[in-house]
Amino acid sequence: MAKVEVELKKLHQILVDAEYFYQVSDYQRPYVWDKDHLGALIDDLVGSYTNNREDEYFCGSIVIAENPKDKRWDVVDGQQRLTSFIILACTILRLYKHRLGQKSKDFIEGSIYDKYDKEKERLKFLTAQNYNSIFENTVLNHLEFEDNIKKSELNKKFDENTYLRNAYYFKELLNESMENGSISDMDDFVKWFYEHIALTRIICFEQDSAMQIFQVLNDRGQPLSPIDILKSSLMQEIKQDSEKRKDFITTWDKLVEACKSVEGIDIDLEDFFNMFLECADPSASKKRADKGLKKVFKDSKKDACGFIYDVIKLSI
């Protein structure tokens, strides 16, 4: 049985502890939280801060797997929440740094990068070739809010950069909380944020089981699509070969781009795979398309990259 450690931890123990630096692995889906998620998060946080300030606020769980090779922890589950916390921290630092005491600044800066090495970010992304640079360059290190930009230009930026979009959403939500008095002292709120938010941290010490845990969590109700499951299954087949993993990610990104221009029409990736499954195995259940797609892959006798190359050919 894989060794697993389960503990209730305060947010500062998860995000500021010198031993814990994270990465979102290449089998994970991208960061997708939107304004509704952020609004619900801020409502919950501000409500707890206002009404139950002395109590802990339990904010779910995070599952991580040890990755000795990279000297980081793979985020198996909890990416959306963890990323949002860091974007919130960056937004607060950019907007309210002049109102923060040293302890609050240390909390925030420690959750963005290593205290002793500012080139080492707390969270990095392996989910696509450019996600980490986008996150690092527009949110972690160079977050700027442009007040005079045209709405059409801003929306274009939002379409290209979910991290920046959500920083703007957090700015809006924080300003509302300051204006209506829900947060009257940002320094006090930041200290509460790091010292009273609690999460269950689940650690798996066998890295090879990370993708299996990822799939088990999906079976228990996490909102992952059949395509997310297919992608993780394909990567499971090449988990020991780093070059093949890189090749697979590049090939997968080509497929995503190809689906944006099928006969001039932008096609959703899941719809495209459903059409592919209909052609490859008409008897497969669309309710569990992930199982049908995995069967088609197995029957193809191809490796992960070869299988995706064949799929790409259908989109051209």
C-alpha positions as semicolon CSV with decimal commas, in nm:
position;residue;x (nm);y (nm);z (nm)
1;M;0,000;0,000;0,000
2;A;0,129;0,346;-0,088
3;K;0,237;0,558;0,206
4;V;-0,008;0,844;0,260
5;E;0,003;1,123;0,517
6;V;-0,308;1,325;0,607
7;E;-0,291;1,641;0,820
8;L;-0,495;1,955;0,880
9;K;-0,274;2,253;0,799
10;K;-0,307;2,631;0,816
11;L;-0,266;2,811;0,486
12;H;0,070;2,960;0,584
13;Q;0,199;2,607;0,653
14;I;0,102;2,508;0,299
15;L;0,199;2,821;0,106
16;V;0,487;2,970;0,305
17;D;0,667;2,664;0,446
18;A;1,023;2,650;0,308
19;E;0,994;2,275;0,239
20;Y;0,693;2,293;0,008
21;F;0,720;2,415;-0,350
22;Y;0,462;2,293;-0,598
23;Q;0,411;2,216;-0,963
24;V;0,100;2,138;-1,164
25;S;0,194;1,832;-1,368
26;D;0,149;1,788;-1,739
27;Y;-0,139;1,541;-1,706
28;Q;-0,355;1,804;-1,532
29;R;-0,619;2,021;-1,693
30;P;-0,544;2,397;-1,719
31;Y;-0,648;2,654;-1,461
32;V;-1,017;2,721;-1,531
33;W;-1,176;2,900;-1,235
34;D;-1,393;3,193;-1,339
35;K;-1,564;3,493;-1,179
36;D;-1,838;3,280;-1,021
37;H;-1,581;3,063;-0,844
38;L;-1,385;3,366;-0,725
39;G;-1,700;3,545;-0,611
40;A;-1,808;3,244;-0,406
41;L;-1,458;3,214;-0,259
42;I;-1,439;3,581;-0,155
43;D;-1,795;3,572;-0,017
44;D;-1,703;3,272;0,198
45;L;-1,373;3,419;0,314
46;V;-1,509;3,764;0,394
47;G;-1,817;3,615;0,562
48;S;-1,604;3,397;0,787
49;Y;-1,363;3,684;0,858
50;T;-1,650;3,917;0,950
51;N;-1,867;3,678;1,151
52;N;-1,633;3,412;1,292
53;R;-1,294;3,577;1,298
54;E;-1,150;3,370;1,583
55;D;-1,251;3,036;1,432
56;E;-1,068;2,834;1,170
57;Y;-1,222;2,840;0,824
58;F;-1,198;2,499;0,658
59;C;-1,139;2,541;0,285
60;G;-1,124;2,189;0,144
61;S;-0,826;1,971;0,068
62;I;-0,510;1,954;-0,137
63;V;-0,353;1,629;-0,255
64;I;0,017;1,635;-0,339
65;A;0,266;1,371;-0,450
66;E;0,638;1,370;-0,382
67;N;0,852;1,432;-0,690
68;P;1,216;1,389;-0,581
69;K;1,348;1,445;-0,934
70;D;1,218;1,803;-0,955
71;K;1,246;1,868;-0,579
72;R;0,886;1,986;-0,588
73;W;0,548;1,843;-0,494
74;D;0,306;1,754;-0,773
75;V;-0,040;1,899;-0,713
76;V;-0,270;1,602;-0,774
77;D;-0,588;1,774;-0,658
78;G;-0,649;2,132;-0,545
79;Q;-0,481;2,317;-0,831
80;Q;-0,773;2,556;-0,885
81;R;-0,792;2,662;-0,521
82;L;-0,414;2,683;-0,471
83;T;-0,363;2,890;-0,786
84;S;-0,648;3,122;-0,690
85;F;-0,499;3,179;-0,343
86;I;-0,168;3,282;-0,500
87;I;-0,337;3,513;-0,752
88;L;-0,531;3,669;-0,464
89;A;-0,205;3,718;-0,271
90;C;-0,041;3,886;-0,572
91;T;-0,343;4,113;-0,618
92;I;-0,344;4,221;-0,253
93;L;0,030;4,293;-0,264
94;R;-0,006;4,502;-0,580
95;L;-0,305;4,704;-0,454
96;Y;-0,252;4,733;-0,080
97;K;0,119;4,689;-0,010
98;H;0,134;5,033;0,156
99;R;-0,131;4,917;0,408
100;L;0,042;4,594;0,508
101;G;0,266;4,530;0,806
102;Q;0,585;4,327;0,774
103;K;0,424;4,001;0,886
104;S;0,155;4,025;0,617
105;K;0,414;4,113;0,352
106;D;0,625;3,815;0,456
107;F;0,323;3,583;0,432
108;I;0,233;3,705;0,084
109;E;0,585;3,719;-0,057
110;G;0,659;3,374;0,087
111;S;0,360;3,231;-0,098
112;I;0,482;3,380;-0,428
113;Y;0,850;3,284;-0,424
114;D;1,132;3,150;-0,208
115;K;1,236;3,392;0,065
116;Y;1,603;3,336;-0,021
117;D;1,572;3,294;-0,398
118;K;1,317;3,513;-0,574
119;E;1,379;3,326;-0,900
120;K;1,219;3,018;-0,743
121;E;0,842;3,052;-0,763
122;R;0,617;2,876;-0,510
123;L;0,396;2,729;-0,785
124;K;0,491;2,644;-1,142
125;F;0,296;2,490;-1,427
126;L;0,395;2,203;-1,654
127;T;0,048;2,175;-1,809
128;A;0,149;2,347;-2,135
129;Q;0,465;2,500;-2,270
130;N;0,367;2,862;-2,216
131;Y;0,139;2,853;-1,909
132;N;0,420;2,893;-1,657
133;S;0,577;3,190;-1,836
134;I;0,236;3,360;-1,868
135;F;0,164;3,309;-1,497
136;E;0,513;3,421;-1,395
137;N;0,541;3,723;-1,624
138;T;0,192;3,871;-1,587
139;V;0,088;3,781;-1,231
140;L;0,378;3,669;-1,012
141;N;0,636;3,928;-1,111
142;H;0,481;4,202;-1,321
143;L;0,117;4,238;-1,221
144;E;-0,019;4,568;-1,350
145;F;-0,378;4,689;-1,364
146;E;-0,442;4,910;-1,666
147;D;-0,720;5,154;-1,585
148;N;-0,732;5,333;-1,921
149;I;-0,730;5,034;-2,153
150;K;-1,022;4,982;-2,393
151;K;-1,267;4,714;-2,284
152;S;-1,223;4,526;-2,613
153;E;-0,846;4,515;-2,562
154;L;-0,886;4,405;-2,202
155;N;-1,127;4,127;-2,301
156;K;-0,874;4,008;-2,560
157;K;-0,611;3,987;-2,285
158;F;-0,857;3,797;-2,065
159;D;-0,924;3,546;-2,343
160;E;-0,551;3,477;-2,366
161;N;-0,467;3,486;-1,995
162;T;-0,696;3,335;-1,730
163;Y;-0,453;3,423;-1,451
164;L;-0,455;3,794;-1,535
165;R;-0,831;3,792;-1,586
166;N;-0,880;3,651;-1,238
167;A;-0,643;3,907;-1,086
168;Y;-0,872;4,177;-1,228
169;Y;-1,174;3,995;-1,083
170;F;-1,007;3,977;-0,744
171;K;-0,928;4,349;-0,766
172;E;-1,295;4,423;-0,827
173;L;-1,411;4,196;-0,543
174;L;-1,156;4,330;-0,294
175;N;-1,241;4,691;-0,377
176;E;-1,609;4,614;-0,315
177;S;-1,526;4,456;0,022
178;M;-1,319;4,759;0,123
179;E;-1,586;5,005;0,009
180;N;-1,874;4,831;0,190
181;G;-1,670;4,788;0,509
182;S;-1,657;4,407;0,505
183;I;-1,279;4,446;0,512
184;S;-1,178;4,762;0,694
185;D;-0,818;4,663;0,772
186;M;-0,640;4,480;0,490
187;D;-0,339;4,400;0,709
188;D;-0,563;4,227;0,962
189;F;-0,745;4,040;0,686
190;V;-0,419;3,910;0,538
191;K;-0,299;3,780;0,875
192;W;-0,637;3,612;0,929
193;F;-0,621;3,468;0,576
194;Y;-0,293;3,288;0,638
195;E;-0,345;3,200;1,005
196;H;-0,711;3,091;1,013
197;I;-0,776;2,923;0,677
198;A;-0,723;2,548;0,714
199;L;-0,697;2,273;0,453
200;T;-0,655;1,900;0,471
201;R;-0,320;1,821;0,313
202;I;-0,292;1,468;0,177
203;I;0,060;1,361;0,082
204;C;0,139;1,059;-0,134
205;F;0,505;0,958;-0,113
206;E;0,504;0,737;-0,423
207;Q;0,509;0,962;-0,728
208;D;0,406;0,687;-0,969
209;S;0,065;0,663;-0,805
210;A;-0,016;1,034;-0,856
211;M;-0,207;0,990;-1,183
212;Q;-0,396;0,694;-1,037
213;I;-0,508;0,912;-0,745
214;F;-0,603;1,180;-0,997
215;Q;-0,835;0,934;-1,174
216;V;-0,982;0,798;-0,848
217;L;-1,070;1,151;-0,741
218;N;-1,251;1,198;-1,070
219;D;-1,453;0,880;-1,016
220;R;-1,568;1,025;-0,684
221;G;-1,725;1,328;-0,841
222;Q;-1,457;1,579;-0,935
223;P;-1,570;1,772;-1,246
224;L;-1,315;1,638;-1,495
225;S;-1,413;1,579;-1,856
226;P;-1,359;1,253;-2,046
227;I;-1,080;1,434;-2,231
228;D;-0,899;1,512;-1,904
229;I;-0,916;1,144;-1,814
230;L;-0,802;1,034;-2,161
231;K;-0,505;1,271;-2,145
232;S;-0,397;1,142;-1,802
233;S;-0,438;0,781;-1,921
234;L;-0,222;0,841;-2,228
235;M;0,044;1,005;-2,015
236;Q;0,031;0,712;-1,774
237;E;0,156;0,498;-2,063
238;I;0,472;0,709;-2,102
239;K;0,524;0,820;-1,742
240;Q;0,885;0,695;-1,730
241;D;1,003;0,869;-2,050
242;S;1,046;1,246;-2,007
243;E;1,123;1,304;-2,377
244;K;0,808;1,122;-2,486
245;R;0,608;1,325;-2,232
246;K;0,740;1,649;-2,385
247;D;0,663;1,519;-2,734
248;F;0,314;1,422;-2,622
249;I;0,241;1,767;-2,474
250;T;0,359;1,933;-2,798
251;T;0,143;1,696;-3,003
252;W;-0,158;1,749;-2,776
253;D;-0,122;2,127;-2,810
254;K;-0,118;2,084;-3,190
255;L;-0,446;1,896;-3,164
256;V;-0,600;2,173;-2,953
257;E;-0,491;2,430;-3,213
258;A;-0,616;2,212;-3,499
259;C;-0,961;2,196;-3,342
260;K;-0,976;2,575;-3,352
261;S;-0,967;2,577;-3,730
262;V;-1,151;2,271;-3,858
263;E;-1,295;2,401;-4,187
264;G;-1,287;2,749;-4,038
265;I;-1,501;2,650;-3,739
266;D;-1,386;2,652;-3,376
267;I;-1,475;2,306;-3,243
268;D;-1,476;2,215;-2,874
269;L;-1,213;1,949;-2,803
270;E;-1,463;1,724;-2,626
271;D;-1,707;1,748;-2,918
272;F;-1,423;1,663;-3,157
273;F;-1,329;1,351;-2,958
274;N;-1,695;1,249;-2,943
275;M;-1,707;1,268;-3,323
276;F;-1,382;1,071;-3,340
277;L;-1,527;0,807;-3,106
278;E;-1,844;0,787;-3,317
279;C;-1,632;0,704;-3,621
280;A;-1,388;0,471;-3,443
281;D;-1,642;0,278;-3,234
282;P;-2,011;0,363;-3,293
283;S;-2,115;0,119;-3,019
284;A;-1,928;0,308;-2,744
285;S;-2,138;0,480;-2,477
286;K;-2,120;0,860;-2,493
287;K;-2,204;0,871;-2,122
288;R;-1,861;0,726;-2,047
289;A;-1,669;0,852;-2,348
290;D;-1,343;0,825;-2,154
291;K;-1,377;0,445;-2,141
292;G;-1,461;0,428;-2,511
293;L;-1,165;0,645;-2,605
294;K;-0,926;0,443;-2,387
295;K;-1,049;0,125;-2,559
296;V;-0,992;0,276;-2,903
297;F;-0,641;0,375;-2,794
298;K;-0,567;0,024;-2,665
299;D;-0,700;-0,136;-2,984
300;S;-0,491;0,096;-3,202
301;K;-0,166;-0,067;-3,081
302;K;-0,005;0,280;-3,105
303;D;0,190;0,466;-2,841
304;A;0,038;0,784;-2,694
305;C;0,195;1,023;-2,947
306;G;0,116;0,798;-3,243
307;F;-0,246;0,776;-3,136
308;I;-0,281;1,155;-3,107
309;Y;-0,107;1,203;-3,445
310;D;-0,374;0,980;-3,600
311;V;-0,644;1,189;-3,434
312;I;-0,487;1,510;-3,566
313;K;-0,503;1,374;-3,923
314;L;-0,882;1,367;-3,894
315;S;-0,890;1,738;-3,810
316;I;-0,691;1,846;-4,115
